[in-house]
Amino acid sequence: MNRWYDKRPKLGTNLDKFKGMKQEVREPILNDIIELVKQSQPSLMTIEKAFDFRLNCSRLRWYEHDPHCWLVFNVLEIAKISTLESVEELLASRMSA
């Protein structure tokens, strides 16, 4: 598969875990990622920026069924390396249990 996050195995492995998670488990982690991005790259979290993100209602990807998941995947795709590294650390600590 050729996904943008496959270039970052630690990140990709943890993002893939969201697919099988229950929403009540996934949601707090996604919220933590959103807060982290707001702090490190606030320009990615604007309404105007969200209009740049792909959303094809006729052929949704698995993560596009959840608005927070959709936002996180799209924001991280264009985030700086330093932000991705911070997210990797966050996910490693939150998903190791």
Secondary structure, DSSP 4 states (H G I P E B T S, - for coil): ---GGGGSHHHHHHHHHGGGS-HHHHHHHHHHHHHHHHHH-GGGGSHHHHTTS---TTS--GGGGSHHHHHHHHHHHHS-HHHHHHHHHHHHHHH--
